């Protein structure tokens, strides 16, 4: 009799376990996270690009750190946990590559822009072109700090090439990055500013006056690469492929970016994999 009860009890327990197993839902995989270190001048474009990427790659979440390109590069050199580096000047990636601090085969140029002269729309300066800066006096010229920002480095090259630096250097107001320079002009703290066209094109508080000649500075090409500190190289490769896709290249043009030859820093998709 006791044996029968034991057998019945065992059968009941087995039945309960089977029932629980049938009703249990399979555990869903947690989304992976990739960290992007991006130049401040990419902020508007990425606000549109990243939701599309996450919608197409539901297993990947994106975390973005914005800052001046030079500062971000220094942080990566020091071991910051970054998967993807998106500077506003391609040579920032070249510097990391020279130190062996990017994953080989992942470096690409994906967009370009111009260096432009701007003024505010509320109290515009009596300037129409770069040439006017030689003859018309101004009180304040906002430029990026060349020690911290790519736009500062490029602006310094342009001002030196145009022989404007000796005349205007005492009027400089330094901004940490391109957006900071833009704000100085938009708020009327500087009459004129030198920024990337991608920053100025969507801001109603500033007006573009002129474009710096191509030969007056290093070409402004935006680059992408997987950093040596990357924790998720396959997902980072997916993002690079997405960024270079025709649809996203067209979208970037809406934010004032120019196309570049995608052969620059060319890497086959399979080379992005570990």
C-alpha atoms as one frame of an Amber mdcrd trajectory, in Angstrom:
protein
   0.000   0.000   0.000   2.787   2.413   0.976   4.615   1.505  -2.226   1.506
   2.407  -4.209   1.333   5.800  -2.500   5.002   6.399  -3.257   4.539   5.520
  -6.912   1.491   7.755  -7.115   3.402  10.607  -5.480   6.297  10.279  -7.868
   3.934  10.256 -10.837   2.224  13.395  -9.540   5.539  15.215  -9.079   6.718
  14.203 -12.557   3.433  15.373 -14.005   3.763  18.727 -12.235   7.297  19.224
 -13.530   6.228  18.362 -17.068   3.326  20.769 -16.806   5.605  23.536 -15.587
   8.001  22.817 -18.421   5.253  23.035 -21.003   3.990  26.333 -19.634   7.443
  27.946 -19.225   8.360  30.568 -21.814  11.827  30.397 -23.404  14.209  33.009
 -21.967  14.768  35.907 -24.327  18.312  36.992 -25.080  19.243  40.355 -23.597
  20.107  43.060 -26.151  23.796  43.724 -26.670  25.166  47.233 -26.169  27.701
  49.084 -28.289  29.291  52.358 -27.211  29.970  55.061 -29.791  32.318  57.993
 -29.177  31.106  60.658 -31.625  32.084  64.209 -32.504  29.669  66.884 -31.287
  28.957  67.936 -34.863  27.335  64.535 -35.514  24.710  64.958 -32.798  21.785
  66.053 -35.000  22.412  63.403 -37.642  22.837  60.562 -35.156  19.564  61.448
 -33.459  17.936  60.390 -36.727  20.324  57.584 -37.696  20.565  55.626 -34.438
  16.839  54.901 -33.941  16.759  53.447 -37.451  19.761  51.266 -36.681  18.204
  49.966 -33.454  14.908  49.333 -35.240  16.709  47.143 -37.795  18.946  45.498
 -35.158  16.631  44.870 -32.219  19.298  42.845 -30.416  21.613  45.878 -30.228
  21.325  48.947 -28.012  23.482  51.988 -28.733  25.096  54.228 -26.132  26.672
  57.469 -27.396  29.338  59.671 -25.835  29.614  63.077 -27.536  32.626  65.342
 -27.307  35.429  67.081 -29.209  37.184  64.607 -31.502  40.620  65.152 -29.988
  39.294  64.619 -26.469  37.544  61.405 -27.478  40.697  60.139 -29.171  42.707
  60.772 -26.011  40.147  58.869 -23.949  40.377  55.895 -26.318  44.177  55.990
 -26.091  43.806  55.804 -22.323  41.594  52.718 -22.532  38.049  54.093 -22.443
  35.575  51.254 -23.203  34.506  52.385 -26.681  33.387  50.152 -29.544  33.164
  52.725 -32.366  34.988  56.006 -32.902  33.306  58.667 -35.081  35.560  61.750
 -35.238  34.981  64.784 -37.430  38.515  64.637 -38.789  39.829  61.463 -40.401
  43.367  62.035 -39.137  42.186  61.361 -35.577  41.661  57.754 -36.648  45.008
  57.764 -38.454  46.689  58.727 -35.181  45.058  55.832 -33.351  45.969  53.445
 -36.160  49.622  54.532 -36.002  49.621  53.395 -32.362  47.848  50.129 -33.124
  44.694  51.269 -31.317  42.012  50.402 -33.876  40.892  47.037 -35.205  42.605
  46.594 -38.546  40.347  46.662 -41.590  37.595  48.748 -39.969  38.737  52.297
 -40.828  36.475  54.119 -43.283  35.594  57.672 -44.333  31.811  57.993 -44.508
  31.061  61.720 -45.019  32.601  65.137 -45.520  31.749  68.774 -44.932  33.073
  72.299 -45.471  34.502  74.995 -43.233  32.314  78.106 -43.337  32.250  81.666
 -42.090  29.046  82.547 -40.191  27.365  85.520 -38.543  24.271  85.885 -36.377
  20.875  86.628 -37.898  19.778  89.101 -35.194  22.812  91.410 -35.305  24.718
  90.360 -38.442  28.227  91.631 -39.038  28.809  93.920 -42.055  30.737  91.098
 -43.716  29.808  89.383 -46.963  32.859  87.227 -47.657  36.190  86.047 -46.306
  37.918  88.809 -48.275  36.000  91.441 -46.284  37.846  90.348 -43.140  40.965
  91.964 -44.568  39.416  95.438 -44.610  36.316  95.546 -42.369  37.089  95.567
 -38.627  35.320  93.149 -36.271  35.338  92.976 -32.493  35.095  89.238 -31.837
  35.812  86.149 -33.960  34.697  82.795 -32.527  36.937  79.842 -33.416  37.460
  76.372 -32.016  40.284  75.758 -29.596  42.911  73.901 -31.665  44.087  72.118
 -28.500  40.738  70.410 -27.967  38.769  70.392 -31.216  39.149  69.326 -34.804
  37.297  72.405 -36.053  39.848  74.522 -34.166  42.733  72.779 -35.905  41.143
  73.228 -39.323  40.167  76.853 -38.647  43.748  77.650 -37.565  45.028  76.233
 -40.854  42.522  78.299 -42.825  43.263  81.555 -40.981  47.016  81.079 -41.370
  46.689  80.185 -45.069  44.477  83.240 -45.691  46.986  85.468 -43.838  44.196
  86.579 -41.504  45.703  85.238 -38.293  48.065  88.180 -37.525  45.244  90.678
 -38.052  42.495  88.831 -36.154  44.214  86.765 -33.462  43.619  89.387 -30.766
  39.863  89.165 -31.525  39.610  85.381 -31.054  37.097  83.874 -28.640  37.811
  80.166 -28.256  35.106  77.507 -28.127  35.796  73.965 -26.973  34.171  72.497
 -30.088  32.190  73.467 -33.193  28.840  73.665 -31.406  30.336  75.974 -28.768
  31.605  78.295 -31.515  28.162  78.223 -33.095  26.550  79.219 -29.789  28.932
  82.160 -29.338  27.782  83.588 -32.666  24.102  82.692 -32.213  24.019  84.474
 -28.842  25.782  87.558 -30.189  28.937  87.094 -28.119  30.948  87.057 -31.352
  30.155  88.813 -34.620  31.753  86.139 -36.808  32.546  82.452 -36.375  34.302
  79.654 -38.234  32.464  76.318 -38.012  31.585  73.222 -40.001  28.717  73.664
 -42.441  26.928  70.697 -40.845  26.597  72.689 -37.620  25.427  75.918 -39.221
  22.997  74.616 -41.818  20.166  73.759 -39.412  20.562  76.634 -36.958  18.161
  79.534 -37.676  20.159  81.888 -35.439  23.164  81.985 -37.782  23.753  82.649
 -41.459  26.520  81.260 -43.661  28.521  84.028 -45.318  31.245  82.199 -47.197
  33.046  78.878 -47.556  36.758  78.433 -46.920  38.655  77.467 -50.095  39.353
  73.751 -50.372  43.127  74.171 -50.445  43.220  76.348 -47.342  42.906  73.523
 -44.820  42.906  69.779 -44.298  39.826  68.227 -45.955  37.097  67.690 -43.363
  36.267  64.010 -43.684  34.321  62.146 -41.031  35.707  58.723 -40.238  34.619
  55.574 -38.465  36.657  52.739 -36.965  36.347  50.042 -34.322  38.472  50.950
 -31.299  40.966  48.589 -29.698  38.852  48.645 -26.518  35.767  47.315 -28.337
  33.712  44.776 -26.410  31.404  43.829 -29.284  33.237  43.800 -32.600  30.543
  41.967 -34.652  27.855  44.480 -33.621  30.265  47.339 -34.305  30.767  45.894
 -37.783  27.001  45.829 -38.290  26.862  49.528 -37.452  29.628  50.422 -39.922
  27.844  48.494 -42.669  24.618  50.339 -41.818  26.367  53.735 -41.807  27.773
  53.123 -45.288  24.460  51.925 -46.746  22.940  54.011 -49.581  19.880  54.961
 -47.511  21.931  56.380 -44.641  24.357  58.101 -46.992  21.371  59.896 -48.528
  19.996  60.757 -45.079  23.293  62.334 -44.045  23.044  64.756 -46.959  19.893
  66.198 -45.380  22.103  67.333 -42.487  24.604  69.102 -44.719  27.098  66.289
 -45.183  28.784  65.646 -48.503  29.424  62.215 -49.920  32.952  60.855 -50.039
  34.463  57.979 -51.926  33.704  54.930 -49.831  36.961  53.461 -51.038  38.829
  55.707 -48.576  40.037  53.451 -45.797  38.273  50.579 -47.572  37.563  47.423
 -45.595  35.588  44.416 -46.672  32.644  43.564 -44.387  34.177  40.238 -43.404
  37.303  42.028 -42.158  35.196  43.736 -39.501  34.484  40.394 -37.875  36.856
  39.176 -35.171
